[in-house]
Amino acid sequence: MTLVALLFWGGAVSCQSKPETAAPAVQSEGVVNADVNVAAFAALIDTAETGLLLDVRTDREFAMGHIRGAAQIDFYRDDFQAELAKLDPNVPVYVYCRSGNRSGQAAKMMKSMGFKTVYNLEGGMGAWARKQPIEK
């Protein structure tokens, strides 16, 4: 499925959980690539003026429930990296999956592709669904 939109929302995101004090890490000047907990992820997407909320799970997983406002690109697609390349690397990306594994790999991939700001939800949808609403 092709990425539908570069939207922003009224929802929130999460992947794998670490301490509730997890904060974004600046790797180099102007570049952020961080794993954040549910509370931080929700706060980031609630306060962001622009950005892309990206679900990298399969179509079936996405249909079972997702964070409101999320676009979806299946991590397992052969053209996953090509789909990422269509995105604006200057727009913040808030990425999640089921557990944080695929989205963590996707975040690293985006960093290597020159994306400036990528936040990965620790604990994924599992962590998110325990604390925040999901949309079906």
C-alpha positions as CSV (number, residue, x, y, z in Angstrom):
1,M,0.0,0.0,0.0
2,T,1.4,3.4,-1.0
3,L,1.8,6.0,1.7
4,V,-1.5,7.8,1.7
5,A,-0.7,11.2,3.2
6,L,1.5,13.4,5.1
7,L,-1.0,14.3,7.7
8,F,-1.1,15.4,11.2
9,W,-3.6,14.4,13.7
10,G,-5.5,14.3,16.9
11,G,-4.0,11.0,18.0
12,A,-0.9,9.5,19.5
13,V,1.7,6.8,19.1
14,S,3.9,4.2,20.9
15,C,6.3,1.2,20.3
16,Q,8.4,-0.4,23.0
17,S,8.6,0.9,26.5
18,K,11.5,2.1,28.5
19,P,11.5,4.3,31.6
20,E,8.8,7.0,31.6
21,T,11.6,9.5,31.6
22,A,12.9,8.6,28.1
23,A,13.7,11.8,26.2
24,P,14.6,12.4,22.6
25,A,18.3,12.1,21.8
26,V,20.0,14.6,19.5
27,Q,22.6,12.6,17.5
28,S,24.1,15.5,15.6
29,E,23.3,19.2,15.1
30,G,19.6,19.4,14.0
31,V,19.2,15.6,13.9
32,V,16.9,13.7,16.3
33,N,16.5,9.9,16.2
34,A,15.0,8.7,19.5
35,D,13.1,5.8,21.1
36,V,10.3,7.3,23.3
37,N,7.7,5.8,25.6
38,V,4.0,6.1,25.2
39,A,3.6,9.3,27.3
40,A,6.4,11.1,25.4
41,F,5.2,9.8,22.0
42,A,1.6,11.0,22.7
43,A,2.9,14.4,23.9
44,L,5.0,14.8,20.8
45,I,2.3,14.1,18.3
46,D,-0.3,16.1,20.3
47,T,1.9,19.2,20.3
48,A,3.6,18.9,16.9
49,E,2.6,21.4,14.2
50,T,3.7,19.1,11.3
51,G,4.8,15.6,10.9
52,L,3.9,12.1,9.7
53,L,2.5,9.4,12.0
54,L,3.7,6.2,10.3
55,D,2.6,2.7,11.1
56,V,5.0,0.1,9.6
57,R,2.9,-3.0,10.4
58,T,1.1,-5.2,7.8
59,D,-2.3,-4.3,6.3
60,R,-3.9,-6.9,8.5
61,E,-2.3,-5.5,11.7
62,F,-3.3,-2.0,10.7
63,A,-6.9,-3.0,10.1
64,M,-7.1,-4.5,13.6
65,G,-6.4,-1.1,15.1
66,H,-4.0,1.8,14.7
67,I,-3.3,5.2,16.1
68,R,-5.7,7.8,14.8
69,G,-4.3,9.8,11.8
70,A,-1.6,7.2,11.0
71,A,-0.5,6.5,7.4
72,Q,0.8,3.0,6.8
73,I,3.7,1.4,4.8
74,D,4.3,-2.3,5.4
75,F,7.8,-2.9,6.6
76,Y,7.9,-6.3,4.9
77,R,7.1,-4.9,1.4
78,D,9.8,-5.3,-1.1
79,D,9.6,-1.6,-1.9
80,F,9.5,-0.4,1.7
81,Q,12.7,1.7,1.4
82,A,11.5,3.1,-2.0
83,E,8.3,4.2,-0.3
84,L,10.3,5.9,2.5
85,A,12.3,7.7,-0.1
86,K,9.1,9.4,-1.4
87,L,8.8,11.1,2.0
88,D,10.2,14.5,2.9
89,P,13.2,13.9,5.1
90,N,12.7,17.4,6.7
91,V,9.3,16.5,8.1
92,P,9.3,14.8,11.5
93,V,8.3,11.2,11.5
94,Y,6.6,9.4,14.4
95,V,6.9,5.7,13.7
96,Y,5.5,2.6,15.3
97,C,4.8,-1.1,14.8
98,R,3.5,-3.9,17.0
99,S,6.4,-4.1,19.5
100,G,9.0,-1.5,18.5
101,N,11.3,-3.9,16.6
102,R,10.2,-3.1,13.0
103,S,9.7,0.6,13.7
104,G,13.2,0.7,15.4
105,Q,14.7,-0.8,12.2
106,A,12.7,1.6,10.1
107,A,13.9,4.6,12.2
108,K,17.5,3.5,11.7
109,M,16.9,3.2,8.0
110,M,15.3,6.7,7.9
111,K,18.3,8.1,9.8
112,S,20.7,6.6,7.2
113,M,18.5,8.0,4.4
114,G,18.9,11.5,5.9
115,F,15.7,12.0,7.8
116,K,16.3,14.8,10.3
117,T,13.7,13.9,13.0
118,V,12.4,10.4,13.7
119,Y,10.7,9.2,16.9
120,N,10.2,5.5,17.5
121,L,7.4,4.3,19.9
122,E,8.9,2.0,22.4
123,G,6.7,-1.1,23.0
124,G,4.7,-0.4,19.8
125,M,0.9,-0.8,19.6
126,G,1.0,-3.2,22.5
127,A,2.2,-0.5,24.9
128,W,0.1,2.2,23.2
129,A,-3.2,0.2,23.5
130,R,-2.6,-0.2,27.2
131,K,-2.6,3.5,27.8
132,Q,-4.1,5.3,24.8
133,P,-7.1,4.8,22.4
134,I,-6.8,3.0,19.1
135,E,-8.9,3.5,16.0
136,K,-10.3,0.6,13.9
